Amino acid sequence: MTYVINEPCIGTKDSSCVEVCPVDCIHPTPDEPGFAEAEMLYIDPAECIDCDACVEACPVDAITAGDQVPPEWEKYIQINAAYYEQVSS
């Protein structure tokens, strides 16, 4: 199960998680086009290796394992996946 970025990231977009990700699966990064316009950061479920580094780095506790996403945030599983579907199209 991959990790998911949830609601607390909205408006925060702290990139501490980006800096520690060993597989570069969190986007957009501060140096990428679209960072300023993005509402939050997103984890690519196809690339995430479940290493847990991002969880520890997130200052707002926005990241959870996909199978531990609280019910009120379950929509963020699809929101993260949809971001990468849109980017790859």
Long-range contacts (C-beta under 8 A, 24 or more apart in sequence): 1-50, 1-65, 1-66, 1-67, 2-43, 2-45, 2-48, 2-50, 2-65, 2-66, 3-43, 3-48, 3-50, 3-52, 3-54, 3-55, 3-63, 3-64, 3-65, 3-66, 4-43, 4-45, 4-63, 4-64, 4-65, 4-66, 4-69, 4-73, 4-76, 4-77, 4-80, 5-40, 5-41, 5-42, 5-43, 5-62, 5-63, 5-76, 5-80, 6-62, 6-63, 6-64, 6-69, 6-70, 6-73, 6-76, 7-62, 7-73, 7-76, 8-60, 8-61, 8-62, 9-40, 9-41, 9-58, 9-60, 9-62, 9-63, 10-39, 10-40, 11-39, 11-40, 12-40, 12-59, 12-60, 12-62, 13-38, 13-40, 13-41, 14-58, 14-59, 14-60, 15-41, 16-57, 16-58, 16-59, 17-41, 17-53, 17-54, 17-57, 17-58, 17-63, 19-57, 20-53, 20-54, 20-56, 20-57, 21-51, 21-53, 21-54, 22-49, 22-51, 22-53, 23-47, 23-48, 23-49, 23-51, 25-49, 26-54, 27-83, 27-87, 42-79, 42-80, 42-83, 42-84, 43-80, 44-80, 44-84, 45-80, 45-81, 45-84, 46-84
